[in-house]
Amino acid sequence: MAPNDLMQRLQASAGQFEEDLKEWLRIPSISSDPARIQETHAAGQWVAEKLRGGGLAVEMIETAGHPLIFASTPPVPGAPIALVYGHYDVQPVEPLDQWISGPFDPQVRDGNIYARGATDDKGQVLTHIESVLAWLATGEPLPIQIKFLIEGEEEVGSANLENLLASMAERLACDVVVISDSSQYAAGQPAITYGLRGIATFQVRIDGPKQDLHSGSFGGAVTNPAIALCQMISAAIDANGQVQIPGFYDACRPLSDLERGQLAELPGTDAEFAASIGVPALGGDQRFTALERRWSRPTFEVNGLTSGHQGDGVKTIVPATASAKISFRLVPDQDPQQISDAFEAFFNQVLPAGVRLTFTRDHAAPGMLSRLDSPFMTAASQAIEQAFGTAPVMIREGGSIPIVTQFQQVLDADCLLLGWGLNDDNAHSPNEKFCLADFHKGIAASACLWAEIGKVSKSS
């Protein structure tokens, strides 16, 4: 448990913590938008100054894109070292007309703070910053050394951090990486995420005639690129949700009996889940439960599909082109490179005559698993129970944080994924929010975590 005077300080500082969050959220740090380069840098500068003002040694490490912020507290001989990772960049905000209040004008409604980045990830990483600075402000020494690595390109794939990670390994050396960029299982039910799916993303383009053609004069004699692309996509996945690419499932690691039992004990039904997202029924491979499909099975998804006339009224054409954005979510042991090669070969194989394929690979990352028997898992579970009043459940997450597997491999460290957000926080969507009660509980859990990690033997 964190010292009593620290917990009292956290309670007394709650208003200031919220003001800090609002100030950071006002900076429109959209890393994918070239027009927002200065603002994204400013968001990095803001967190650097916040850490520096709290007494930490801080560096802004320049990259080919947005800078990395590295900071650390003093070493504690013989104690474990924790590295806190997070990001200061945010997703684009469109469609703007669906926001109730401005995406960079943080507003509090019904106990939630609404703004882009509120939960992904400014609000969540700020919980760890505030807990460390509050601890230092008490004059009590921290029981462990804490390092921070906060980047500005997570939302665009973390390519520059990935390129620099090996060269930074000595500086980042730690026993455990702490990441808060995920969600609780449900409101009032905190969770520790021990697994993430990987990802592979692509853009495909089908080109047919040199220009749009009159469908009456040319239809039936020319391969329609839109139809060709739909046929190719349909060939990749059957009506039962099973991906048809040869070898796709060969490396999938099955759930253990322990994991399957843990999932079965989690509250909630498929009908409740369907209702929560507004669909009449769930899809996918019915050999697995909805939770298993979401967290531990790979997927094929069409993220965007474009062709032909999109304006008002009818325009009867054979479009010249069609394009799609496609992604796979991958599970541990699936190799993104192998899957990408197999997918490209498959799409070339099913390409209809009369059209041409342009196949572009975007970013990719493997899935990850953390050790359930890690002493840091125990420390995190105890810290969360102290702050939230409820023991966390162990879950997987269907999303991806590409750099996490790299941390495991390069730093040889355990990873703790401690999400304070909720599934309905609208991350990546209009009206993103963060429950302020959970924001403050996250700060308290973070403070307790440093105390609990301090009890872990360095040798373990």
N, C-alpha and C positions, 0 to 999 in steps of 0.2 A: 504493500500500500504506500502511496506517496505520502510525504509528511503532511500533517494536519494544517500547518501554516500555509503550505503550498495550496492545498485544496481550498482554504479560505480565500487565498489570493485569487484563485481562479473564479470563485463565485463573485468576488468584489469587482473583478475586471471584465465581467461578462459584457457589459455595454461597450467597453473599449474594443473587445474582440470583434463585436459586430461592426463597429465603425471601421476597423481595419479591413474586414472582409469587404464592406461596401466600397471602400477606397480602391481596393485592388480590382474589384469587379467592374469598376467604371472604365478601366483601361481595355479598349477593344483589341485584344491580342490574338487576332485570327491569323495563325501562322501560314495558312494556305493562300492568303490574299496578299498579292504583291503590294497593294495599296496600303497595307497595314504593317509594313516592316517597322516603321518608327514606333508605332504603338506597341507592337509585340516586344521590341527591345525595351521599351519603357516599362512593360510589365515585369521583365527580368530585372531591370534596374530597381524597381520598387521592392521586390523581394530581397535583392541583395542589400539594399539599404536597411530593410527591416531586420535582417539577420545581423548586419554590422552594428546597428544601433543597440542590439541586445548583447553585444560583447563578443560575438563569434568572429573568428578569422574567416574572411570571405574573399573569394576570387571569382571574377567573371572571365570565363574561358571562351575565347572567341572560336567560332567554327565557320564553316563555309556558309552557314545560315544564321540561325539565332543563337545567342550565347548560352553556355551552360553556367549555372550558378553552383559553386562548390563552397561549402562552409563547414566548419568543425568546431566542436568544443574541445577543451584540453584533454589529453590522454589520461586514462585512469589505469595505472599498471595492474596487470593481472585480471582485469575485468573484460567482459566481452565488448565488442564494438558494434554499434548499430548504424546502418546507413539508411537514411530516409530518402526515398525517391519520389518525385512528383513532377508535375509540369505546369507551366504558367500560360501555355497557349491554349486556345479554345477553338471550338468548331465554328463554321459559318452560321449565320443567324436566319437565313431564308427558310420559309416564307415569312417576311416581316409582318404581313397583315394579320398573321395569326397570334402575334404577341399581344398580350393584354397591356403590358407596360414595356417600355423600351428595353431591348436586350442588354444595354449597358447603362441602364438607369435602375440600379437595384432598389426594389420595393419589397416591403414586408406585408404579407397578407396571410391571415389565418395561421400565424406561427411559422410561415415559410418565407425565405428570402428568394425572390425571383430575379434571375439575371443569367446571361450566358456565362458559364464557368462556375456557377454557384456550387454544383456538386462535382463537376468534371472539369478541372480538378482543383481549382483554387481553394474552395471551401474546405475540402478534405485535407489537402497538404498543409493548409494554414493551421489545422488543429495541432499538428506536430510542432510547427514553428512556435505557436503561442505557448504550448506546454513547456517547451525547452526554455524559452525566454522568461516565462514566469518562474520556473525553477531557479534559473540563474539569478533572478531579481531577489529571491529570498536570501541570498548569500550562502545557501547550503550547496555544497558541491554535488554535482550529478554523480550517480553511482557507476556510470559507464561513459565512455566517449560516444558522442553522437555526431555523425557526419550527415550533411545534406547534399544531395545532387538534384537540382531542379532544372529541367530543360524546357526549351521553347518549341520543340518540334514533335512531341508525342503524337499530335493529331495528324501529322503527315508522315509517320513511319519511323521516326527516330534515327534516320540514316546517319546523320553526323555523329550522334552519340555512339551508335554502333561502330562506326569507323574508328572512334577515338578510345573506345572502352579498354581495349587491350593495353594501350599505352598509358592509361590512367589506373591500371589495376593496382599498382602499389599505393597510390594516393587514396584509392577507394577501398582498400583492404578492410574487411569487416567479417564478422561472424554471422550476421543476419541482416537482411534487407527488409525494411518496413515500407509497405506501399499501401496507401489508402486512395484507391481509384476505382472502387467497386461498390457493391450494395450489401445491405443487410438482407437476410432471407425474407423478412416481412416487417411491417411496422411493429415495434416492440420485441422483435426477435433478431438480435445481432448474430452475425455469422463470421466465421473465418473461411476464406476461400483458399482451398488447397490445390485447385487445378484450374487451368485456363486452356481453352482451345487455341490452336494456332490459326493462321490465315494465309491465303494466297489470293491475290486480286489481279484482274485482267480487264483489258478493253479489247473488244473484237469489232471489226468493221467488215461488212460485206459490200462489195462494189459490183454493180451490174452494168447497165448501159451508161454511156458517157454523160447522160442527162436524164431528168425525169421525162417519161414518155406518156403520151395519151393512152389511157387504158383501153379505149375502144379500138384504136388503130393498131396497137401493138400487144395488148393483153392476150395471153394464150400462146404467143410465139416467143416470148422473152421470159427468162427466169426472173421472178420478182424477188429482189433482195430481202424484203421484209418477210416474205413467206419462207425463203431459204433459211434465214436466221432462226425463225420460229421452229422450223423442222429440226435444225441442228440442236437447238436448246432442248426440244422435246426428246430427241434421241439420247440426250445426256442423263435424263432422269425419268424413271417410269412412274406410272400412276400410283404406285405404292410408296413413292418417296425414296426409292433405292437408286443410287447413282450407278450409271451403266458404263462408266469408263473402266476399261480392263485394269485389274489390279488395285482398284481404288481402296478396297477394304482390307487388303492383304496384311498391312502392318498395324491395324487398329488394335490397341491394347484393351482387352475386355475389363469391365469392372470386377473388382474382387467381391466375394460374398459379403465382406464387411461393408464395403462401400454401398453395395446394392441394398443391404439392410438399413444403412443410415438414410439413404434416400427414401426408402419406403416409410420410414418413421416421420418424415417431415410433414407438417400439416398442409392441408390444401388438396383440392381435387382438380382433375382435368377440366371439369365443367366450370369451376370457379376461375381457373386460369383463363379459359376461353372467354368467359364473361368479362374479365378484367381488361382484356385487350379488344373487346368488341367484335368477336367473330362467332359465327353460329356453331362451328365445330373446329377441332384441331386436325392438322394434316401431318404427314410424315410416316415413317416406317413404324407400323403398328406392332412390330415385334418387341418394341421397347416402350417404356413409359414416357410420358411427356418430359419429365425431368431428365431421364436418361438421354432422350433425343436432344434436349437443349444443352446439356452439359458434357456428355461423354461420347456423343456420336458425331461423325463428320457430316457436313452439309454441302450442297451445291445451291447457290442462290443467284438469281438475276436481280441486280441492284438498280439497273436502269435500262430502258429499252426505247430506242428512238428510230423513227423512219417516216418519211413521207410528209404529207400536209398535216400541220398541227393547228392551223388557224381555224377561225369560224367558217362554217359552211362546208360544202362538199367540193373537193377537187379530185377528179377521177384520173389518177395517174398510176403508172408503174414507177415507184421511186427508184432513183439511181443508187441510193445507198441505204443501209440499215446498220445500226450499231447497238452494242450492248455493253454494259459494265457488269462483270460477273465476279463472284467471290466464292471461295471455299472456306469453311471453318474446318480446321483439322484437329485431330486428337493426338495425344502423345504417341510417339514412335512413327507417325506419318511424316515423311520427308517432303517438305514443300517443293523442293527442286524436282523430285521424282514425280510428284503429283502434277506439277506444271508441265513437265515433259509429256506425261501421259495424256493430259488434257489437250495440249496442242496437237499431238499426233491424232487423237480421236476426232477433233474438230476438222482436221484436214481430211480424215478418212470419210466423214459424213458430209463433206461439202458438196452441195449439188453442182451439176454441170452448169456452165453459163454465168457463174459469178466467181469473184476472187475474194480471198480471205486475207485480212491484215490482223495479226495476232500480237498484241502488246502485253508484256508482263509488267505489272506494277510491283507493289511490295509484298513480301512474304515473311512468315516467321513460324517456327514450330510451336506446338503446344507444350505445356509444362505441368509438372506435379511437384508438390512439396511433401516432405516426409510428415506423416501424421504422428510419428513417434518422436518428433524433434522436441527437445526441452524448451525451445522458443515457442512452439505451439502451446505448450502448457502455460508458459509465462503469459502469452497473449490471452489465452482463455481466462486466466485468473484476473488479469487487468480489466478485460471487458466486463466480466461479471461484477467487479467492484464498481465500475462506473455506470453500467446500464441496469444493474440489479437483476440480470438474467444471464445465465450461462449461454455462450454462443453455440450454434450448431455448425458442423463442418459441411461445407458445400463446395461444389465446383461452379464455374461461371462459363457461360457459352461464348463470351466475348474474348478479346485478345488484348494483351499489353505486350507488344513485340519485344521490348527490351528485357522482360523478366527472365526468359530462358537464357539470354546472354549473361545476365547477372549470375545465374546459377553456374554457368559454364566457366566464365572468365574469373569470377571472384570466389568460386567454390564456397558459396554461402547459402544458408537457408533463406527462404523468402516467406514473409508474412504478408498476406493480402487481407487487410483489415478495412472493410468498407463501412462507412457511416451513413451512406446514402440509402435511398429507397428505390425500388423498381419503378415507381411512378414519378421519379424526379425529372423525367423528360430530357435526359442527357441526349445531346445531338438533335433535339427537337425544339420547337417553339415553347416558351414558358418554362424553361429549365428552372428548377428550384432546389432548395436544400432546407430541410427542417431545422430550425434554429435550436430546438431542444436537442436534436441529435448532434448538431455542431458542437454544442457545449459538452454533451456527454463524450463526444469524440476527443475533445481537449482533455477531459478528466481521464479517459481511458489511456490516452497517450502518456499522461503524467504517471499513471500507475504502471504502464508498460516499462518505463525506464527503471522503476524500482524492482519490478519482477525480473527483468532481464539481468539486473545487477546481482540477483541471487543465483544465476546460472553459472556453473563452473566453466571456466575458460576451456578446459580440456574436453568438455562435452560438445 
